[in-house]
Amino acid sequence: MSAFAIAHLRPTAPHPDIAVYLDRIQPTLDPFGGRFRVHNAQVEVREGEWPGFVVVIEFPDIDEARAWYDSPAYQEILPLRTRHIEGDCVLVPGVGADYDVSETAAARRAAAA
């Protein structure tokens, strides 16, 4: 089941380190099957507030996502981004092709009863 690294990044002033980070990130993803699905996209806010942009990277599974984030190669370049762009990053497992939201609704109803 796919997993995702999702980052909500806030706008900042341009810095040369960010270009270096971008040049070097793909080779850190390749060994773990990571692929950009959304990158540097401005969001269309429908509810609440969302300053900044979003990045979504897909991995084959949550173990690969964790291994990528914790890898020495990624940890080496991570400060190039974090020193200059404020944001949040989460790793989250996806749902399978057979996921049925009505089962989650039933479980929520049962828990609330």
Secondary structure, DSSP 8 states (H G I E B T S, - for coil): --EEEEEEE------HHHHHHHHHHHHHHGGGT-EEEEEEEE---SSS---SEEEEEEESSHHHHHHHHHSHHHHHHHHHHHTT--EEEEEEE---TT--HHHHHHHHHHHH-
